[in-house]
């Protein structure tokens, strides 16, 4: 089992920045990738950014150049630095981990943290 706890959401104005944090615990050794997803009201959950255990990153086109995902292995923490925020970034942001359990791949989710960007 992997547990994920997010923090860092809040209310900001357009153009401001926020940094989300996600601390992983439990079967850390089984994690092969970490990422951030978001879900806006009435919309499907979408991938924002991901990072593998080798440090390979991937971003949604809508956030490239504005958001940066990083991880601190010593702290079992993954971060999402969000700059130049826009109202369309408003959503609940979820930390995600993909882990192995034997031959299976398991998805774990945090509880979510609200990010609201006002005009």
C-alpha positions in Angstrom: 0.0 0.0 0.0 1.1 3.6 -0.8 -0.4 6.6 1.0 -0.3 10.1 -0.6 -0.9 13.3 1.3 -1.1 16.6 -0.7 -0.7 20.1 0.6 -0.2 23.6 -0.8 -3.5 24.4 -2.5 -5.3 27.7 -2.1 -6.8 30.8 -3.6 -4.5 33.0 -5.8 -4.9 35.7 -8.4 -4.1 35.4 -12.1 -0.4 35.4 -12.7 0.6 34.3 -9.2 2.3 31.1 -8.2 1.7 28.1 -5.9 3.7 25.0 -5.0 1.9 21.8 -4.3 3.6 19.0 -2.2 2.8 15.4 -2.0 4.4 13.1 0.6 4.4 9.4 -0.1 4.5 6.7 2.6 4.1 3.0 2.9 5.5 0.8 0.2 7.7 3.5 -1.3 10.0 0.9 -3.0 7.1 -0.2 -5.2 6.6 3.2 -6.8 7.6 3.5 -10.5 6.1 6.9 -11.2 4.5 9.9 -9.6 2.4 12.6 -11.0 -0.2 15.3 -10.6 -3.7 15.2 -12.1 -6.5 17.8 -11.9 -10.2 17.8 -12.2 -12.3 20.9 -12.8 -16.1 20.9 -12.2 -17.9 19.1 -14.9 -14.7 17.9 -16.5 -12.7 14.6 -16.6 -9.6 14.2 -14.5 -6.6 15.0 -16.6 -2.8 14.5 -16.3 -1.0 17.7 -15.5 2.6 16.4 -15.0 4.4 13.2 -14.3 7.9 12.1 -13.3 9.5 8.7 -13.3 11.9 7.2 -10.8 14.6 8.1 -13.3 13.5 11.7 -13.4 11.9 11.7 -16.8 9.1 14.3 -16.9 6.0 14.8 -19.0 3.6 17.7 -19.0 0.2 18.5 -20.4 0.5 21.0 -23.3 -1.6 23.5 -21.3 1.0 23.8 -18.6 4.3 23.5 -20.4 6.6 26.3 -19.6 4.5 27.3 -16.5 4.5 24.2 -14.3 7.5 22.2 -13.1 7.3 18.8 -11.4 10.2 17.6 -9.2 10.9 15.1 -6.5 13.0 14.8 -3.4 13.7 11.1 -3.0 15.1 11.6 0.5 11.8 13.2 1.7 9.6 10.9 -0.4 8.0 14.0 -1.8 6.9 15.2 -5.2 6.3 18.9 -5.9 4.4 20.8 -8.5 5.6 24.4 -8.9 2.8 26.3 -10.7 3.7 29.8 -12.1 1.7 32.2 -14.1 -1.5 30.7 -13.0 -4.7 31.2 -15.0 -8.3 30.9 -14.1 -8.5 27.8 -16.3 -6.0 26.1 -13.9 -8.7 26.1 -11.2 -9.4 22.5 -10.2 -8.8 19.9 -7.5 -5.3 18.7 -7.9 -4.6 15.0 -7.1 -1.3 13.4 -6.4 -0.9 10.0 -8.1 1.5 7.1 -7.8 1.8 4.1 -10.0 3.3 1.2 -8.1 4.0 -2.5 -8.7 2.4 -5.3 -6.7 3.8 -8.5 -8.0 3.1 -8.4 -11.7 0.3 -5.9 -11.3 0.4 -2.1 -11.7 -1.6 -0.3 -9.0 -2.8 3.3 -9.0 -2.8 5.3 -5.8 -4.4 8.7 -5.2 -4.2 11.4 -2.7 -7.3 13.1 -1.3 -6.9 16.2 -3.5 -6.2 19.8 -2.8 -8.2 22.7 -4.2 -6.5 25.3 -6.4 -8.6 28.4 -7.3 -7.3 31.1 -9.5 -9.3 34.3 -9.5 -9.4 37.0 -12.3 
